[in-house]
């Protein structure tokens, strides 16, 4: 599940968005003071491979848009993707290769708590502050993952530290940062 969540982080690093509920704004402002995490090269490679749907070793604008659409970013404008590629495509060939992908991540300063919170809201479709098994399942399906409802239930159970059957923000952040270096 962590690999799929990280895809949304990549998008949100390039385009900051305010959260849906004003009551969360205080957390958003204060979260700038919280830790920043750097994914490992293995984690970045898994994310890159998810974007590189045709497995040619590079991400095209179409592949990038396709993954974002699957994650519910249907209103993404072509000019926004063009801006992302202007920053990431260092050699100007119209694609993002793995080296460029890693460089953009390094320049972005790592994954901030705000980014983790945005990724959480990608899963929390009903906005109740919890990620249910059904919400995990629906996102997995949109991303084309072969994942049964039973598998999703096991994923949630593995992350659900307090045993309430759902994933809250704290549990989500713990799960997402487990393989990342804190700095």
C-alpha positions as CSV (number, residue, x, y, z in Angstrom):
1,X,0.0,0.0,0.0
2,X,2.9,2.4,0.8
3,X,4.1,2.3,-2.8
4,X,0.7,3.5,-4.1
5,X,0.4,6.3,-1.6
6,X,3.8,7.6,-2.5
7,X,2.6,8.2,-6.1
8,X,0.3,10.9,-4.8
9,X,3.2,12.4,-2.8
10,X,5.1,12.9,-6.0
11,X,2.2,14.9,-7.5
12,X,1.6,16.9,-4.4
13,X,5.3,17.8,-4.2
14,X,4.9,19.6,-7.5
15,X,1.5,21.2,-6.8
16,X,0.6,22.3,-3.2
17,X,-3.1,22.2,-2.4
18,X,-5.1,23.3,0.6
19,X,-7.0,20.6,2.6
20,X,-10.7,20.3,2.3
21,X,-11.6,21.0,5.9
22,X,-10.7,24.4,7.5
23,X,-10.3,22.7,10.9
24,X,-7.2,21.0,9.6
25,X,-5.5,24.2,8.6
26,X,-3.8,24.6,12.0
27,X,-2.2,21.1,11.6
28,X,-1.2,22.1,8.1
29,X,0.6,25.3,9.2
30,X,2.3,23.6,12.2
31,X,3.3,20.6,10.2
32,X,6.0,22.6,8.5
33,X,7.8,22.3,11.8
34,X,7.6,18.5,11.8
35,X,10.1,16.1,10.3
36,X,11.0,15.7,6.7
37,X,11.6,12.2,5.3
38,X,13.7,11.0,2.4
39,X,12.6,7.8,0.6
40,X,15.2,5.1,-0.2
41,X,16.4,4.5,-3.8
42,X,14.5,1.2,-3.7
43,X,11.2,3.0,-2.7
44,X,11.8,5.7,-5.5
45,X,12.4,2.9,-8.0
46,X,9.1,1.2,-7.1
47,X,7.3,4.5,-7.5
48,X,9.1,5.2,-10.8
49,X,8.2,1.8,-12.1
50,X,4.5,2.4,-11.2
51,X,4.5,5.6,-13.3
52,X,6.5,3.9,-16.1
53,X,3.5,1.8,-17.3
54,X,5.0,0.6,-20.6
55,X,8.3,-0.3,-18.8
56,X,10.6,1.6,-21.3
57,X,12.7,3.2,-18.5
58,X,11.1,6.6,-18.8
59,X,7.9,8.4,-17.8
60,X,6.0,10.1,-20.6
61,X,3.5,12.9,-19.9
62,X,0.7,10.5,-20.9
63,X,1.9,7.9,-18.3
64,X,2.1,10.6,-15.7
65,X,-1.4,11.8,-16.4
66,X,-2.7,8.3,-16.4
67,X,-1.6,7.5,-12.9
68,X,-2.8,10.8,-11.6
69,X,-6.2,10.2,-13.2
70,X,-6.4,6.8,-11.6
71,X,-5.7,8.4,-8.2
72,X,-8.6,10.8,-8.7
73,X,-6.8,13.8,-10.1
74,X,-9.2,14.1,-13.0
75,X,-9.0,17.9,-13.3
76,X,-5.2,17.9,-14.0
77,X,-4.5,20.3,-16.8
78,X,-2.0,19.6,-19.5
79,X,-0.1,22.8,-18.7
80,X,0.4,21.6,-15.1
81,X,2.0,18.4,-16.3
82,X,4.0,20.4,-18.8
83,X,5.4,22.5,-15.9
84,X,6.2,19.4,-13.9
85,X,8.1,18.0,-17.0
86,X,9.9,21.4,-17.5
87,X,11.3,21.0,-14.0
88,X,12.0,17.3,-14.0
89,X,13.1,16.7,-17.6
90,X,16.7,17.9,-17.3
91,X,17.9,16.6,-20.7
92,X,14.9,18.0,-22.6
93,X,13.9,14.7,-24.3
94,X,10.3,15.0,-23.2
95,X,10.5,12.2,-20.7
96,X,11.6,11.7,-17.1
97,X,14.1,8.9,-16.6
98,X,15.0,7.4,-13.2
99,X,18.0,9.7,-12.7
100,X,15.9,12.8,-13.3
101,X,13.1,11.4,-11.1
102,X,15.6,11.0,-8.2
103,X,17.0,14.4,-8.7
104,X,13.6,16.1,-8.5
105,X,12.9,14.2,-5.3
106,X,16.2,15.5,-3.8
107,X,15.6,19.0,-4.9
108,X,12.1,18.9,-3.4
109,X,13.7,18.5,0.0
110,X,12.1,15.1,0.8
111,X,8.6,14.2,1.9
112,X,7.1,16.7,4.3
113,X,4.3,16.0,6.7
114,X,2.0,18.2,4.6
115,X,2.6,15.8,1.6
116,X,1.8,12.8,3.8
117,X,-1.4,14.5,4.9
118,X,-2.4,15.1,1.3
119,X,-1.7,11.5,0.4
120,X,-3.9,10.4,3.3
121,X,-6.8,12.5,1.8
122,X,-6.4,10.7,-1.5
123,X,-7.5,7.5,0.2
124,X,-10.0,9.1,2.6
125,X,-12.6,9.7,-0.1
126,X,-15.5,10.3,2.2
127,X,-13.5,12.8,4.3
128,X,-14.2,11.2,7.7
129,X,-10.5,11.2,8.8
130,X,-10.2,7.4,8.4
131,X,-9.2,5.1,5.6
132,X,-11.5,2.1,5.3
133,X,-10.8,-1.2,3.7
134,X,-13.3,-0.2,0.9
135,X,-11.4,3.0,0.2
136,X,-8.1,1.1,-0.1
137,X,-9.7,-1.4,-2.4
138,X,-11.3,1.3,-4.6
139,X,-8.0,3.1,-5.1
140,X,-6.1,-0.1,-5.7
141,X,-8.7,-1.0,-8.4
142,X,-8.3,2.5,-10.1
143,X,-4.6,2.0,-10.2
144,X,-5.0,-1.4,-11.9
145,X,-3.7,-3.4,-9.0
146,X,-4.7,-7.0,-8.7
147,X,-5.8,-6.8,-5.1
148,X,-8.8,-8.5,-3.5
149,X,-11.0,-7.1,-0.8
150,X,-9.5,-9.7,1.5
151,X,-5.9,-8.5,0.6
152,X,-7.0,-4.9,1.4
153,X,-8.4,-5.9,4.7
154,X,-5.1,-7.5,5.6
155,X,-3.3,-4.3,4.5
156,X,-5.5,-2.2,6.8
157,X,-5.1,-4.7,9.6
158,X,-1.3,-4.6,9.3
159,X,-1.3,-0.8,9.7
160,X,-4.2,-0.4,12.2
161,X,-2.2,0.0,15.4
162,X,-5.3,0.8,17.6
163,X,-7.4,-2.0,16.3
164,X,-10.4,0.0,15.2
165,X,-10.5,-1.5,11.7
166,X,-9.5,1.7,9.9
167,X,-6.3,3.7,9.3
168,X,-6.1,7.1,10.9
169,X,-3.7,9.9,9.9
170,X,-1.1,9.0,12.6
171,X,-1.1,5.3,11.6
172,X,-0.8,6.4,7.9
173,X,2.2,8.6,8.6
174,X,3.8,5.8,10.6
175,X,3.3,3.3,7.8
176,X,4.5,5.8,5.1
177,X,7.7,6.7,6.9
178,X,8.7,3.3,8.0
179,X,11.2,2.8,5.2
180,X,12.2,6.5,4.9
181,X,15.2,8.3,6.4
182,X,14.2,11.1,8.8
183,X,16.1,14.3,8.6
